[in-house]
Amino acid sequence: MPTKVRSLLVVFAVGAITIFVVAYRANSDPSANNGCNQPAAIEVLYPQCKTLVFNQAQVGVDMAPGYRVELTLNGVAIPLDQLQNRPAASTVDLRTAPDLFIFTPGPGKAIEKLKPGINDAAITYRKISENAATTTRFAWYFNAN
């Protein structure tokens, strides 16, 4: 194969790889949170920001250990006794520091099913070791069908 042809093939291959990498980086979200820019204290959103879910989908957060969380869904405060919790896997006191705060809509609950279209979820949270003045709010939205 002539040197000119080989050089052109290398240039095209490098160009194609460059275009692929640039396109991938422009469209990827390394935090897997769909552009919500969630704080480091929030490990996972349920459902993820800007996604489409069924009207009985779970809503909540998986937090770093050691936080107190209150959830609001479409302007309705979800009672703490309707949140499913999982104890934190850390040295934090497991009786007072769950790290998963999940609400599942259903009969007799604060919200029986998610409304069709855009749903707004928000949490207010703070470290258990800090006072209420340090409370932070984070909101995200998702679509339900």
Buried (B, 14 or more C-beta within 10 A) or exposed (E): EEEEEEEEEEEEEEEEEEEEEEEEEEEEEEEEBBEBEBEEBBEBBBBBBBBEBEBEBEBBBBBBBBBBBBBBBBEEEBEEEBBEBEBBEEEBEBEEBBBBBBBBBEEEBBBEBBEEEEBEBBBBBBBEEEEEEEEEEBEBBBBBE
